[in-house]
């Protein structure tokens, strides 16, 4: 996993929000990131004072924003 600075992670989240949600959020605030067995979820606000939103990430998007998903992947099947 490549370590990303908080600023770089935020920039990448802004890109994903724009691509997936069609929202321009240059003032985006990351309220939290939840990881689990299912998809990772970023809770964010586009501008201070607006209601927060959840963005469900694909595995590829989660890795792109710098999350280490190896602990959440199922082990490979053995024959």
Number of C-alpha atoms within 10 A of each C-alpha: 10 10 11 14 10 12 9 13 17 18 15 17 25 23 18 19 21 14 11 12 10 10 13 13 16 13 12 17 17 18 12 10 14 12 16 11 10 13 17 22 18 20 16 22 18 19 13 10 7 9 9 14 14 16 17 17 21 13 16 10 16 20 16 18 22 18 19 15 17 10 10 14 11 8 8 6 5 4 3
